Amino acid sequence: MQQSRLNQVETADNAEDDPALSNVIERNIRTIIHLRLKATHERGLQDRIADGITSFSGRMVFVYVHILWFAGWILLNTGSLGVRPFDPFPYGLLTMIVSLEAIFLSTFVLISQNRFSQEAEHRADLAMHIGLLTEHELTRALQMLDAIQDKLGIENDEDSELADLEMETRPEDVLAEIHRLQQRSK
């Protein structure tokens, strides 16, 4: 049911496509949106609760609510409103409540950050895979172009980097070189 709804939205969106964008770009944008919506729908109840609390606590409304709450609490407990103070200065109960709130809020923020970190790791893995695949495809295309050039009898420029570019790039070699150069610069 979710998939058919997403297809309906995509079909409706296609009617309003921007003619300045290529179909590939629009397809990629739709794919990214679809993957994000899918990830959002696959979150469990606990993650949705943590994200909701984190989202609310990161807004100015949260600050305004707390300003009103603290001001009301302090006014009630100074005795100036004619109410007998239930938490007189130094407001021990308020301090405990705020401390507990801080503990829980930081835990909710950490839960959300952990999930965001996992999503970022998945995206990085995908980007690396696509980068490696692109590198392999480009290397192969250069090798084919070089073979065509040889077959046509076209001379290679001796100063050309073509031979280097035609070599397969191994990620572990690149990482080792990055590490070596970083160690040298320290």
MODELLER restraints for C-alpha pairs under 7 A, 6 or more apart:
rsr = mdl.restraints
at = mdl.atoms
rsr.add(forms.Gaussian(group=physical.xy_distance, feature=features.Distance(at['CA:50:A'], at['CA:108:A']), mean=5.05, stdev=0.5))
rsr.add(forms.Gaussian(group=physical.xy_distance, feature=features.Distance(at['CA:50:A'], at['CA:111:A']), mean=6.67, stdev=0.5))
rsr.add(forms.Gaussian(group=physical.xy_distance, feature=features.Distance(at['CA:50:A'], at['CA:112:A']), mean=6.28, stdev=0.5))
rsr.add(forms.Gaussian(group=physical.xy_distance, feature=features.Distance(at['CA:51:A'], at['CA:112:A']), mean=5.74, stdev=0.5))
rsr.add(forms.Gaussian(group=physical.xy_distance, feature=features.Distance(at['CA:54:A'], at['CA:108:A']), mean=6.17, stdev=0.5))
rsr.add(forms.Gaussian(group=physical.xy_distance, feature=features.Distance(at['CA:54:A'], at['CA:109:A']), mean=5.57, stdev=0.5))
rsr.add(forms.Gaussian(group=physical.xy_distance, feature=features.Distance(at['CA:56:A'], at['CA:62:A']), mean=6.53, stdev=0.5))
rsr.add(forms.Gaussian(group=physical.xy_distance, feature=features.Distance(at['CA:75:A'], at['CA:81:A']), mean=6.88, stdev=0.5))
rsr.add(forms.Gaussian(group=physical.xy_distance, feature=features.Distance(at['CA:76:A'], at['CA:83:A']), mean=6.36, stdev=0.5))
rsr.add(forms.Gaussian(group=physical.xy_distance, feature=features.Distance(at['CA:76:A'], at['CA:85:A']), mean=6.29, stdev=0.5))
rsr.add(forms.Gaussian(group=physical.xy_distance, feature=features.Distance(at['CA:77:A'], at['CA:85:A']), mean=4.19, stdev=0.5))
rsr.add(forms.Gaussian(group=physical.xy_distance, feature=features.Distance(at['CA:77:A'], at['CA:86:A']), mean=6.32, stdev=0.5))
rsr.add(forms.Gaussian(group=physical.xy_distance, feature=features.Distance(at['CA:77:A'], at['CA:87:A']), mean=5.81, stdev=0.5))
rsr.add(forms.Gaussian(group=physical.xy_distance, feature=features.Distance(at['CA:77:A'], at['CA:88:A']), mean=5.38, stdev=0.5))
rsr.add(forms.Gaussian(group=physical.xy_distance, feature=features.Distance(at['CA:78:A'], at['CA:85:A']), mean=6.39, stdev=0.5))
rsr.add(forms.Gaussian(group=physical.xy_distance, feature=features.Distance(at['CA:78:A'], at['CA:88:A']), mean=6.79, stdev=0.5))
rsr.add(forms.Gaussian(group=physical.xy_distance, feature=features.Distance(at['CA:79:A'], at['CA:85:A']), mean=5.71, stdev=0.5))
rsr.add(forms.Gaussian(group=physical.xy_distance, feature=features.Distance(at['CA:87:A'], at['CA:93:A']), mean=6.16, stdev=0.5))
rsr.add(forms.Gaussian(group=physical.xy_distance, feature=features.Distance(at['CA:136:A'], at['CA:168:A']), mean=6.75, stdev=0.5))
rsr.add(forms.Gaussian(group=physical.xy_distance, feature=features.Distance(at['CA:139:A'], at['CA:165:A']), mean=6.63, stdev=0.5))
rsr.add(forms.Gaussian(group=physical.xy_distance, feature=features.Distance(at['CA:139:A'], at['CA:166:A']), mean=5.11, stdev=0.5))
rsr.add(forms.Gaussian(group=physical.xy_distance, feature=features.Distance(at['CA:139:A'], at['CA:167:A']), mean=6.78, stdev=0.5))
rsr.add(forms.Gaussian(group=physical.xy_distance, feature=features.Distance(at['CA:139:A'], at['CA:168:A']), mean=6.37, stdev=0.5))
rsr.add(forms.Gaussian(group=physical.xy_distance, feature=features.Distance(at['CA:142:A'], at['CA:166:A']), mean=5.89, stdev=0.5))
rsr.add(forms.Gaussian(group=physical.xy_distance, feature=features.Distance(at['CA:143:A'], at['CA:166:A']), mean=5.72, stdev=0.5))
